[in-house]
């Protein structure tokens, strides 16, 4: 009787552990699927923001070059 009770307790503990691990794995797969679905949008947003920053930097560089050229022309007169 004692061995059967010990076996049942071990089986119950193993069942609880396996159920918990299964639930964690299911949540992890769901989180992975959600994150994977968000990646294309995040990648697109990253490119948009990078290009926007590049455009601002190029505009600032063009203004500085034009200002330097204008100051050079003014200095020659």
N, C-alpha and C positions, 0 to 999 in steps of 0.2 A: 504494500500500500504506500509506503514512504517513497519508494523509487518511482512509482507512477506519479505521485504528487510532485516530486522534484522534476521529473520529465515534463509534466504539464506546465510547471512554472517556467522552465527553460524554454519550452515551445512558445509560451505566451510572451516572454521577454523578446524572443527572436522575432515573433510576429509583429510586435509593436515596433521594434527597431527597423524591420523591413518595410513596414507600412510608412513609417516616418521618412525613411530614405526614399521610398517611392514617391511620396508627396513632394519632397524637396526636389527630386529629379524632374517631376512634372512641372513644378513652378519654374525651375531653371530653364526647361525647354520652352515654356511660354514666354519667359523674359527674353530669351535668345531670339525667338521668332519676332517679338515686338521690336527689339533693338535692331534686328536685321531689316525690318520693314522701314525703320526710320533712317537708315544709313543713306539711301539715295537722296532724300531730302536734305539731310545734313551735309552731304558732299556738295550738292548744288548750292546750298547757302554759303558754304565755305568758299567755293569758287566765286560766287557773286561778290562776297565781301572782299576777297583778295583782289579781284579786278577793280572794285570800287576804290580800294586803297591805292592800287597801282595808278589809277587814273588821277587821283588827288596828288600823288607824288610827282607824276609826269607834268601835271599842270603847274605845280609849284616850281619845278625845275625849269619849265619853259618861261615862267614869269621871271625867275631869277636871271636866266640867261638873257632875256630881253632887257631887263633892267641893267645888267652889266654892259650889254652892247650900247644901250642908250647913254649910260654914264660915260662910256668910252668915247662916243661921238661928241657928247657935250664937252668932254675934257679936251678934245682936239681943237675946238673952236675958241 
